[in-house]
Amino acid sequence: MSVAAPEAPTNPDSPPENAGYRNLYIGLLVCGFILRFGFVLWKKTYIGSSNDNLPFGEEICSIADHIVHGQGFSSPFHLDTGPTAWVAPVYPYLVALVFRLFGSYSAASAIVLLGIQCIIAAATGIAIFIIPALFVLVERLATSRGGAHSPAVPEPNPSEVD
């Protein structure tokens, strides 16, 4: 006797199951960016006085400025101190690219850098939402295949299991 699995209903108007999550993630990213960047523009945090380097960071932007002027990855304190291992090189090189395109310590480069930081901060909201879901997925896969429970994830309450 053959047993046939029931077919899933085919409704062309219903969106795929992952589309809801994708829309949620896009909504989180857009909302987070608009709120953060709107605050930057509202409070004009990109404008600093001539005596300080606000809104620019002291060390990273000094390293980026030295990269733009051809002095390499060096001098995090505005003095020529030589090569440095103060920070990892990815962000200072990104800042150096912005400085090269928009000018070192200019208002335009400050707006671009603050916009990049707002995008990264908004994306962390998505990561905070996804990471626990991945732990639950790994736990469900492990238990459905007869594996042991992961010690990193606590035992589920039997009344909460589907």
N, C-alpha and C positions, 0 to 999 in steps of 0.2 A: 504494500500500500504506500503510495507516494504522498508525501505531505508537501503542499505548496505554501510558500510564504505569502502572506497577504501583500498585495501591492500597495505602495504608498499612493495616496490620492494625488492626482496630477491636476493642479490648478495653476494655469499660466499667470494668473493675476497675483498669486501670493509670492512675496519675495523669498529668496533663499534664507535659510536659518542664520547664516553668518552676516547677512546684510544689516540686520539690526545692530549687531555688535560693531560692525564697521561704521555705521552711521553714528553710534554712540561715541566711538573713539574720535571720529572727525569732529563731532560736536564738542567733546571735551577739549580737544586741541584748539579749535577755533575760539571757543568761549574763554579758555585760559589765556590765549594770546591776546584777545581783544581786551580783556580786563587788565592784564599786566601792561601791555603797550599803551592802552588808554591812560593808565595812571602815569606812565612815563611822560606822555605828551601833556597831560593835565598839569602835573607838578613841575614840568620842565626840568627834570633831573639831568638832562643832557647838557645843561648850561652850568659851567663852573667859572670861578673867578680866575684871573690871570696868575694868581700866586699859588694856587694849588692845582692838582691834576685830577680833581673830581670832574666828571664821573668815572674817570679812568682809574684802573688799579695801579698802584705804585710799581710793584715788581714786574708783573706780566707786561704792562704797557711799556715799561722801560726796556725790557728785553726785546719786545716787538720793535720799538723805535731803533734800537741798535741793529736789529736784523735789517730794517729798511735802509739804514745808512751804511750797510755793508760791513758792519763790525761783528757779525755772527751772533750766535746764541750766547750773549754775555751781558754783564753789568746790570743786575736787577735793581740797583739803587741809584741810578742816574750818574754815578761816578764810574769811571772806567776801572772796573775791578777785575776784568778778564772773564774767561769762560765760566759758566755756571751750570749747576745741576739743581737749581732752586725749584723748578717746576718741570713737569713733563712737557715735551716740545709741541704737542698738537695745538693747544689753544694759543700760545704765543705766536706760532706761525700763522694761524687764522687771523689774529689781531694784526700781525704785520701785513698780511694781504689787504685787510681793510684799510690800514694806514697808507699803504701804497696806492690804493685806489681812491681814497677820499681825503688823504692828508693826515699827517701825524697830529694827534691831539686837536682835531677840528671838531666842530659841532656836528658835521655830517657823519664823520666816523663814529662819534659818540652815539648818534641815533641808530646807525647800522649795528654797532656792537650791542647796544641795549635791545634792539629788535632780535638779534640772534640769541641773546640771553633769554628773552621772553619766549621765543620758540622752544628753546631747550627746556625751560622751566615748565612750559605747558605740556611738553612731551613726557615729563616725569609723572604727570597726572595719569597718563595712559599706562605707563610702566607700573605705577602703584596699583592700578586696577587689574592689569594683566598677570602680574607675578603670582598673586595668591591663586588665581584661576589655574595657572599652570601647575601649581602644587596639587590642587584638587584633581586635575586631569591625570597627573602622574600617579597619584594615589589610586584613582579609579582603575587605571590601566593595570597597575600592579596587582590589585586585589581581584580584578576580573580574570586574570590569567593565572591565579593561584599563587602569586608571589607573596612574600612577606610584606607587612606594612612598613612604610618608610619611617625611620625614627624621627625625621625632621617634621613630619606632619602628625599631629595628635590623632588618636583614634576617634572616628566619628561617633556621635551619639546614635544608638540604634533607632531612636524615634525620629531622627532627622534624615535617615537614609531613604532614598526614593523607593 
